[in-house]
Structure formats: structure tokens, C-alpha cells
């Protein structure tokens, strides 16, 4: 029965909500391994066995949001706030370019004040100029107006990651204060597509009050929104957040949580074939080779940290984040060895754009 289901998924990418939930609930490790192997075959066929590097630069932990799960939420007075000087942000990007990373990701807490918007625009333009336009640029900077998205796109950013965190409005409301709008976050994804970005989103996996039905619905939400790239990972508790009160009741054992995260990657690959999917750092927080397992389950993007080490400890969205004490050169060499060991190549010096995005643009006649 499972073989027939996976064979159909591999050949057609067609799975119902109930079938997705069934696969998320697999418990026998041999069955889970069959799912991963199926997803890896689809990955090999549609995007190849290449891992694209995105050097992530976490340049500020100042945030206007107050999400109940996040370590850098506005109300967390224990966090030491920082914004890296612009010159240092640019130098980190230049280092990534010289190290043959095809792209970088600029990420920070969410802000939408004019000074911040202007700063990001300057950063994008300067990074593009300093790298001769050769460095791909993804930004992950939260909810903004269409005008702001357009300004940053015109400055040179071409990919945008805005995680939805959950596609279920009721669960979203339980995870955020009343002034945080699920509808606005979804609308921002539409704005990003309208402007012309390769558009990415993602969810947290293993949240308090979350069910496998929620996760199955998340995957169908991604497909319905025609997403180009996905960055999602296991939810790991942070002691200085309101959700810590749910830990005793809802925390999932590390191995089970890792498997759930990997199953989500595999199912996203089966359903959406030619998109880019990240093997996130949170996988490595659960097992030392979690990111490699993510690649073998269907992911094709790795985001090594290119942030100056003096700032990493303060950018803790969750606890026990790995590699906070390794400099960028160490991360590059370590990851290269680990990825090549599992038979994957690294797409050095290339943007690694989503094939799905290219097909979407072509079909729209743009």
C-alpha cells in the first residue's frame, strides 16, 4: 500500500490532504526511509544533486514584532540588542562572494521605519556594486508595504523569504499578539510575487497545539500559493518566551522531531518538485548531521552563517543554535567536507535560482 502511494507521488506529485497526513504519521523507520528515498529520486530528477549555499548575515536582532515563540521578540528584555555597522555587513557579503558562495541572505528582526528601509536599500546597492553584480541576494526582512518591496527589488534583491509560520489562522492567533495579522502576512506574499521576487515561505514544525493535519494543510498552502522556495524547520523552545509554558506538555523528543522535519521536506519535494528547499540550521540543532539528512530527504539549499561571530550569540531565535562560535571560514570548510561526503556537490559561484520560478515566469509570458 505504501509502495503504491509513494510510486504515484513520485510519478505525479499528486497527494490528497489525507494521504499527506498519513505519510507525516509514519512511524516505522523503514517506511520513513522509503519516503526519503522517494523524495531524493524526485529531487535528483528535477533539481539535481547540487546544494546551493546561501551565506546568511543576521545583521540586527531589533524587532518590532512580539511573537510568542521567538527569542528576539520585542518584549524579551534579556536579549542584548545590536545592529551590525553597515560597513561590516557589506564586508561579510564581500567575503561570501570571494568564498564563492553564490548568494547571501540578509536577515534581521522585523522593522518598517523609514531609517531601516533606507539602510536596507543602501546595503543592497552597495553589496551589488562591491560584488560586480555577481552575488545573488535573498532578503528576509518581514512584512513591508508593496512600495518598500519594490524599492528593495529595484536596488538589486531578487529573492525574498517570508515565513508564514503556520497557515492555520486559528493557530496563528494563538502564537501571536492580537495586533499581528495573519491576513496581512499572506497578503505580503502576494505583494512579493507581484513585484517579481522569487518568493519563499515556511512554517515551524512541532509547535505547541499543532497537529499533523495542520502540517499537511501547510504543505497544500505552499502548493496553492505556487511558492518558489521553502525554508522551514523544527520548532525548538526558547526559555525567554511565553511558549516555554507549553514545554512539558508539547515538547517532542529530538529524534521524532527531526524525523517530522525531514518528512515535511520530503513531502514538499514530492508535491512541488522543482522548488528550492532549505535544510535549515535547526535540523543540525537536533542531530549533528541534521542538515545532511535534510539534503538526503529532498532539500537542496544550505545556509551557512556568514555573520561576524561577535554578534551570533545575541541572534538566538531558539536555544542551542549550532555554529555560533565558528567563524565563516570554518563553516565553509566544514560544510563542504560534510556535503561532499554524502555524494552531493556544492554549487559554488552560482545563484542557484529556483527552476520553478523560471518556469513560472516563462508561463506568465514575462
C-alpha positions as CSV (number, residue, x, y, z in Angstrom):
1,X,0.0,0.0,0.0
2,X,2.8,2.4,0.9
3,X,4.8,1.5,-2.1
4,X,1.8,2.2,-4.4
5,X,1.2,5.6,-2.7
6,X,4.9,6.6,-3.0
7,X,5.1,5.4,-6.6
8,X,2.1,7.6,-7.5
9,X,3.6,10.6,-5.6
10,X,6.9,10.1,-7.3
11,X,5.4,10.0,-10.8
12,X,2.6,12.6,-10.5
13,X,3.3,14.7,-7.4
14,X,-0.3,14.2,-6.5
15,X,-1.3,13.6,-2.9
16,X,-4.5,14.3,-1.0
17,X,-4.7,16.0,2.3
18,X,-5.4,12.7,4.0
19,X,-2.5,11.0,2.2
20,X,-0.1,13.7,3.2
21,X,-1.2,13.3,6.8
22,X,-0.8,9.5,6.6
23,X,2.8,10.0,5.4
24,X,3.5,12.5,8.2
25,X,2.3,9.9,10.7
26,X,4.6,7.2,9.5
27,X,6.5,5.6,12.5
28,X,8.3,2.6,11.2
29,X,11.8,3.8,10.3
30,X,12.0,1.6,7.1
31,X,8.8,3.2,5.9
32,X,10.2,6.7,6.7
33,X,13.4,5.8,4.8
34,X,11.3,4.7,1.8
35,X,9.6,8.2,1.8
36,X,13.0,9.9,2.0
37,X,14.4,7.8,-0.8
38,X,11.4,8.5,-3.0
39,X,11.8,12.3,-2.4
40,X,15.5,12.1,-3.2
41,X,14.8,10.5,-6.5
42,X,12.4,13.3,-7.3
43,X,15.0,15.9,-6.2
44,X,17.7,14.3,-8.4
45,X,15.4,14.3,-11.4
46,X,14.2,17.9,-11.0
47,X,16.9,19.9,-9.4
48,X,19.9,17.6,-9.3
49,X,22.3,16.6,-6.5
50,X,23.6,20.1,-6.0
51,X,23.5,22.0,-2.7
52,X,23.3,25.8,-3.2
53,X,25.0,27.9,-0.5
54,X,23.3,31.0,0.9
55,X,25.6,32.7,3.3
56,X,23.3,34.1,6.0
57,X,24.1,37.5,7.5
58,X,21.9,38.2,10.6
59,X,22.6,41.9,10.9
60,X,20.2,43.0,13.6
61,X,18.1,41.5,16.3
62,X,16.0,44.6,16.9
63,X,12.4,43.6,16.2
64,X,9.0,45.4,16.3
65,X,7.2,42.1,16.5
66,X,6.3,40.2,19.7
67,X,5.7,36.7,18.5
68,X,5.3,34.3,21.4
69,X,7.8,31.7,20.2
70,X,10.8,33.9,19.2
71,X,13.9,34.7,21.3
72,X,14.3,38.2,19.8
73,X,10.7,39.2,20.3
74,X,10.2,42.9,21.2
75,X,9.3,42.1,24.9
76,X,12.4,40.0,25.6
77,X,14.4,42.3,27.8
78,X,17.1,39.7,28.4
79,X,18.3,39.9,24.8
80,X,21.3,42.2,24.1
81,X,20.2,44.2,21.1
82,X,22.5,45.0,18.2
83,X,22.7,46.2,14.6
84,X,25.9,45.5,12.8
85,X,27.6,48.5,11.3
86,X,26.8,48.8,7.6
87,X,30.4,48.6,6.6
88,X,30.8,45.3,8.4
89,X,27.6,43.9,6.9
90,X,28.9,44.7,3.4
91,X,32.3,43.2,4.2
92,X,30.6,39.9,5.3
93,X,28.8,39.8,1.9
94,X,32.0,40.5,0.0
95,X,33.7,37.7,2.0
96,X,30.9,35.3,0.9
97,X,31.3,36.4,-2.7
98,X,35.1,35.8,-2.6
99,X,34.5,32.4,-0.9
100,X,32.4,31.5,-4.0
101,X,29.0,31.5,-2.2
102,X,26.6,32.1,-5.0
103,X,24.3,34.1,-2.8
104,X,23.8,35.7,0.6
105,X,20.7,36.2,2.8
106,X,20.2,39.4,4.7
107,X,18.1,38.7,7.7
108,X,17.1,40.7,10.7
109,X,14.3,41.4,13.2
110,X,11.2,43.0,11.6
111,X,11.2,46.8,11.2
112,X,9.4,49.1,8.8
113,X,10.6,52.5,9.9
114,X,12.0,54.9,7.2
115,X,15.5,54.8,8.6
116,X,15.6,51.0,8.4
117,X,14.1,50.9,4.9
118,X,16.7,53.4,3.7
119,X,19.5,51.4,5.3
120,X,18.5,48.2,3.7
121,X,18.3,49.9,0.3
122,X,21.8,51.3,0.8
123,X,23.1,47.8,1.8
124,X,21.6,46.1,-1.2
125,X,23.0,48.7,-3.7
126,X,26.5,48.7,-2.1
127,X,26.7,44.9,-1.9
128,X,25.7,44.7,-5.6
129,X,28.3,47.2,-6.5
130,X,31.1,45.7,-4.4
131,X,30.5,42.2,-5.9
132,X,30.1,43.4,-9.5
133,X,26.5,42.3,-9.5
134,X,27.7,38.6,-9.3
135,X,26.4,37.8,-5.8
136,X,22.8,36.7,-5.6
137,X,20.8,38.4,-2.9
138,X,18.0,37.0,-0.8
139,X,16.4,39.1,1.9
140,X,14.3,38.0,4.8
141,X,13.0,41.2,6.4
142,X,9.4,40.6,7.3
143,X,6.2,42.4,6.5
144,X,6.5,45.5,4.4
145,X,4.5,47.7,2.1
146,X,4.5,47.0,-1.7
147,X,6.4,50.2,-2.2
148,X,9.2,49.0,0.1
149,X,9.4,45.6,-1.5
150,X,9.6,47.4,-4.9
151,X,12.4,49.7,-3.7
152,X,14.5,46.8,-2.4
153,X,13.8,44.8,-5.6
154,X,14.9,47.8,-7.8
155,X,18.0,48.1,-5.6
156,X,19.0,44.5,-6.6
157,X,17.4,42.0,-4.2
158,X,15.8,39.2,-6.2
159,X,14.6,36.6,-3.7
160,X,12.5,37.1,-0.5
161,X,11.8,34.7,2.3
162,X,8.8,35.5,4.4
163,X,7.9,32.6,6.7
164,X,4.2,32.2,7.4
165,X,5.0,30.1,10.5
166,X,1.6,28.4,10.2
167,X,-1.1,28.5,7.5
168,X,-3.9,28.0,10.0
169,X,-5.4,31.3,11.1
170,X,-6.6,29.9,14.5
171,X,-3.2,28.5,15.4
172,X,-1.5,31.7,14.1
173,X,-3.7,33.7,16.5
174,X,-2.5,31.6,19.5
175,X,1.1,32.2,18.6
176,X,0.9,36.0,18.2
177,X,-0.5,39.1,20.0
178,X,-3.8,40.4,18.7
179,X,-2.1,43.2,16.7
180,X,-0.3,40.6,14.5
181,X,-2.4,39.9,11.3
182,X,-2.4,36.5,9.6
183,X,-4.2,38.1,6.6
184,X,-1.5,40.8,6.2
185,X,1.2,38.2,6.2
186,X,-0.4,36.2,3.5
187,X,-1.1,39.5,1.6
188,X,2.7,40.2,1.8
189,X,3.4,37.0,0.0
190,X,1.1,38.2,-2.8
191,X,2.9,41.6,-2.9
192,X,6.2,39.9,-3.2
193,X,5.1,37.8,-6.2
194,X,3.5,40.9,-7.8
195,X,6.8,42.9,-7.5
196,X,8.7,40.0,-9.1
197,X,10.6,38.3,-6.4
198,X,11.3,34.6,-6.2
199,X,9.0,34.1,-3.3
200,X,9.7,31.8,-0.3
201,X,7.9,31.0,2.8
202,X,7.9,28.3,5.5
203,X,6.5,27.1,8.8
204,X,7.7,25.9,12.2
205,X,7.3,22.2,12.7
206,X,6.4,20.7,16.1
207,X,4.7,23.8,17.6
208,X,2.5,23.6,20.7
209,X,-1.1,23.0,19.7
210,X,0.0,22.0,16.2
211,X,-1.3,18.7,14.6
212,X,-0.2,16.7,11.6
213,X,-3.3,17.9,9.9
214,X,-2.1,21.5,10.3
215,X,1.2,20.5,8.8
216,X,-0.5,18.7,5.9
217,X,-2.5,21.8,5.3
218,X,0.7,23.9,5.4
219,X,2.1,21.9,2.5
220,X,-1.0,22.3,0.4
221,X,-0.9,26.0,1.2
222,X,2.6,26.2,-0.3
223,X,1.4,24.5,-3.4
224,X,-1.7,26.6,-3.7
225,X,0.4,29.8,-3.3
226,X,2.7,28.5,-6.1
227,X,5.8,29.1,-3.8
228,X,9.3,29.2,-5.4
229,X,11.3,28.2,-2.3
230,X,10.7,26.9,1.2
231,X,12.6,27.5,4.5
232,X,11.0,25.6,7.3
233,X,12.4,23.8,10.3
234,X,11.7,22.1,13.7
235,X,10.4,24.4,16.5
236,X,12.8,24.5,19.4
237,X,11.8,26.1,22.6
238,X,13.4,29.3,24.0
239,X,13.2,29.9,27.7
240,X,12.6,33.6,27.5
241,X,9.4,33.3,25.5
242,X,5.7,32.8,26.5
243,X,5.6,29.4,24.8
244,X,8.0,27.9,27.3
245,X,5.0,27.3,29.5
246,X,3.9,24.6,27.0
247,X,7.2,22.7,27.0
248,X,6.3,20.0,29.5
249,X,3.1,19.1,27.6
250,X,4.1,19.6,24.0
251,X,7.9,19.2,23.6
252,X,8.6,16.4,21.0
253,X,11.7,14.1,21.5
254,X,14.6,15.2,19.4
255,X,14.7,12.2,17.1
256,X,10.9,12.2,16.5
257,X,11.0,16.0,15.8
258,X,13.9,15.6,13.4
259,X,12.0,12.9,11.5
260,X,9.0,15.1,11.4
261,X,11.0,18.0,9.9
262,X,12.6,15.6,7.4
263,X,9.2,14.2,6.4
264,X,8.0,17.8,5.7
265,X,11.0,18.4,3.4
266,X,10.3,15.1,1.6
267,X,6.7,15.8,1.1
268,X,7.3,19.3,-0.1
269,X,9.7,17.9,-2.7
270,X,7.1,15.3,-3.8
271,X,4.4,17.9,-4.1
272,X,6.3,20.8,-5.6
273,X,9.2,19.0,-7.5
274,X,11.3,21.9,-8.8
275,X,11.3,24.4,-6.0
276,X,14.3,25.3,-3.7
277,X,14.0,23.8,-0.2
278,X,16.4,24.7,2.6
279,X,17.9,22.2,5.1
280,X,17.8,24.6,8.0
281,X,20.2,25.0,10.9
282,X,17.5,23.9,13.3
283,X,17.9,20.4,11.9
284,X,21.5,20.4,13.0
285,X,20.5,21.5,16.5
286,X,18.7,18.2,16.8
287,X,21.4,16.0,15.4
288,X,25.0,16.9,14.3
289,X,24.3,15.8,10.7
290,X,20.7,17.1,10.6
291,X,21.4,19.3,7.6
292,X,22.9,16.5,5.6
293,X,19.9,14.4,6.4
294,X,17.8,17.2,5.1
295,X,19.6,17.1,1.8
296,X,19.1,13.4,1.6
297,X,15.3,13.9,2.3
298,X,14.9,16.3,-0.6
299,X,16.4,19.7,0.3
300,X,18.8,21.5,-2.0
301,X,19.8,24.7,-0.1
302,X,22.2,25.2,2.8
303,X,22.5,28.4,4.7
304,X,25.9,28.6,6.4
305,X,26.3,31.5,8.8
306,X,28.4,34.4,7.5
307,X,27.7,36.7,10.4
308,X,30.6,38.1,12.5
309,X,30.9,35.7,15.4
310,X,30.8,38.5,18.0
311,X,27.1,39.0,17.1
312,X,25.8,35.5,16.7
313,X,25.2,34.7,20.4
314,X,22.6,37.5,20.5
315,X,20.7,36.3,17.5
316,X,19.1,33.4,19.2
317,X,15.6,32.7,17.8
318,X,15.8,29.4,19.6
319,X,18.1,27.7,22.2
320,X,21.3,25.7,21.4
321,X,21.7,27.1,18.0
322,X,24.8,25.4,16.4
323,X,27.9,27.1,15.0
324,X,27.6,30.3,17.0
325,X,31.3,30.1,17.8
326,X,32.7,29.1,14.4
327,X,34.0,31.8,12.0
328,X,32.7,31.9,8.5
329,X,35.8,30.2,7.0
330,X,35.4,27.3,9.4
331,X,31.7,26.9,8.5
332,X,32.5,26.8,4.8
333,X,35.2,24.2,5.0
334,X,33.3,22.0,7.4
335,X,30.1,22.1,5.4
336,X,31.9,21.4,2.1
337,X,33.5,18.2,3.5
338,X,30.3,17.0,5.1
339,X,28.2,17.6,2.0
340,X,30.6,16.0,-0.4
341,X,30.8,13.0,1.9
342,X,27.1,12.2,1.2
343,X,27.7,12.4,-2.6
344,X,26.3,15.9,-3.2
345,X,28.1,18.8,-5.0
346,X,28.1,22.4,-3.9
347,X,27.1,25.0,-6.5
348,X,29.9,27.4,-5.8
349,X,29.8,30.7,-7.6
350,X,26.2,30.3,-8.9
351,X,22.9,31.9,-7.8
352,X,21.1,28.6,-7.8
353,X,17.7,30.1,-8.6
354,X,14.6,28.0,-8.3
355,X,13.8,26.2,-11.5
356,X,10.1,26.6,-10.5
357,X,10.5,30.4,-10.6
358,X,12.0,30.2,-14.1
359,X,9.0,28.1,-15.3
360,X,6.5,30.3,-13.6
361,X,7.9,33.5,-15.3
362,X,8.0,31.7,-18.6
363,X,4.4,30.5,-18.4
364,X,3.2,34.0,-17.5
365,X,4.9,35.5,-20.5
366,X,7.0,38.0,-18.6
